[in-house]
């Protein structure tokens, strides 16, 4: 599929399946996979619709969808030895979606082993598309993205609520909470609304799309020992930074 076709797929699924449920979910349409881990009928139906099209176009590729893995964890285990594979996050930021926040997104990434080749983030309520291709740049619509200068005192965010208000060091301001959706967080980082993010969760459907967007815009995603992000690993924590300099300043302190 052409890059534009995958984006059109996400936009179509959002219009048919996701947006009609936004702020219209009944109690029985919201479930818990685990305590506090919500899933909705929209998540499940959207993933099925996206997966069907990708599987038809790429019958030999492994499709690693968040809801499919919830039903069969062995799927995720196969990612480590996969050649061509895709991640699918049908609604990233499900809690936001359930609680009526527009900060949620549909996301897909295409990979060759641990290398992210292309990625797509569609924010249906903001009507913003973030697309990246390895070696060809990161884009928001027709606008090519490049991260500008960082703040004198870098702004940091974290997905770990227990770390909110804490500082990683005397030279860094206290951390604040992320937007609670990687499909919002990574674009905010690329748009320089924050300078770095510390994540506790490392599922590939959450980070593979944004990590390529960030890399193509001039940022870095990696680990405290300064090695780069590997989508086939669940190693944590993970640090996403708007520049190599910020990454090297922050990562060893996490």
Long-range contacts (C-beta under 8 A, 24 or more apart in sequence): 1-53, 1-54, 1-57, 1-58, 3-118, 3-120, 3-131, 3-133, 6-108, 6-110, 6-118, 6-120, 7-120, 7-122, 7-129, 7-131, 9-50, 9-53, 9-54, 10-50, 10-106, 10-107, 10-108, 10-120, 10-122, 11-122, 11-124, 11-129, 13-46, 13-49, 13-50, 13-90, 13-106, 14-46, 14-106, 14-122, 14-124, 15-124, 16-49, 17-42, 17-45, 17-46, 17-49, 18-42, 18-46, 18-90, 18-91, 18-97, 18-106, 18-124, 19-124, 19-125, 22-97, 22-100, 22-124, 22-125, 23-100, 25-98, 30-98, 33-70, 38-94, 38-95, 38-98, 39-67, 39-70, 39-94, 40-91, 40-94, 40-97, 40-98, 42-90, 42-91, 42-97, 43-67, 43-90, 43-91, 43-94, 44-90, 46-90, 46-91, 46-106, 47-88, 47-90, 50-88, 50-90, 50-106, 50-108, 51-88, 54-86, 54-88, 54-108, 58-84, 58-86, 60-84, 61-85, 61-86, 62-86, 63-88, 64-88, 64-204, 64-205, 65-89, 65-90, 65-205, 66-90, 66-203, 66-205, 76-203, 76-204, 79-204, 79-231, 79-232, 80-232, 82-111, 82-113, 82-232, 83-112, 83-113, 84-110, 84-111, 84-112, 85-110, 85-111, 86-110, 86-111, 87-111, 87-204, 87-205, 87-208, 87-209, 87-231, 88-205, 89-182, 89-183, 89-205, 89-206, 89-209, 92-181, 92-182, 92-183, 92-184, 92-205, 92-206, 93-179, 93-180, 93-181, 93-182, 93-183, 93-184, 95-180, 96-179, 96-180, 96-181, 102-126, 103-179, 103-180, 103-181, 103-184, 104-181, 104-183, 104-184, 105-181, 105-182, 105-183, 105-184, 106-183, 107-182, 107-183, 107-205, 107-209, 107-210, 108-209, 109-204, 109-205, 109-208, 109-209, 109-212, 109-231, 111-208, 111-231, 113-232, 114-230, 114-231, 114-232, 114-233, 116-208, 116-209, 116-211, 116-212, 116-231, 117-212, 118-212, 119-208, 119-209, 119-210, 119-211, 119-212, 119-213, 120-209, 121-183, 121-186, 121-187, 121-209, 121-210, 121-213, 123-183, 123-184, 123-187, 128-187, 130-186, 130-187, 130-190, 130-213, 131-213, 132-209, 132-212, 132-213, 132-215, 132-216, 132-217, 133-216, 134-212, 134-216, 135-216, 136-216, 137-216, 137-217, 138-190, 138-212, 138-213, 138-214, 138-215, 138-216, 138-217, 140-187, 140-191, 145-190, 145-191, 145-213, 145-216, 145-217, 146-217, 146-218, 147-189, 147-190, 147-192, 147-217, 147-218, 147-219, 147-242, 147-243, 148-192, 150-192, 150-195, 150-242, 150-243, 150-245, 150-246, 151-195, 154-195, 154-196, 154-246, 154-249, 154-250, 155-193, 155-194, 155-195, 155-196, 156-194, 156-195, 156-196, 156-197, 156-198, 156-250, 157-185, 157-194, 157-196, 157-197, 157-198, 158-197, 158-198, 158-199, 158-200, 159-185, 159-197, 159-198, 159-199, 159-200, 159-201, 160-198, 160-199, 160-200, 160-237, 163-198, 168-198, 168-250, 168-253, 168-254, 169-253, 172-249, 172-250, 172-253, 182-206, 182-207, 182-209, 182-210, 183-209, 183-210, 185-210, 185-240, 186-210, 186-211, 186-213, 186-214, 186-240, 187-213, 189-214, 189-219, 189-240, 189-241, 189-242, 190-214, 190-217, 190-219, 190-242, 192-242, 194-242, 195-241, 195-242, 195-243, 195-246, 196-239, 196-240, 196-241, 196-242, 196-246, 196-247, 196-250, 197-239, 197-240, 197-241, 198-237, 198-238, 198-239, 198-250, 198-254, 199-236, 199-237, 199-238, 199-239, 199-240, 200-236, 200-237, 201-236, 202-233, 202-234, 202-235, 202-236, 202-237, 202-238, 203-234, 204-231, 204-232, 207-231, 207-238, 207-240, 210-240, 211-240, 214-240, 214-242, 218-242, 218-243, 219-243, 219-247, 220-244, 220-247, 222-247, 222-251, 223-251, 224-251, 224-252, 224-253, 224-254, 225-251, 225-252, 226-251, 226-252
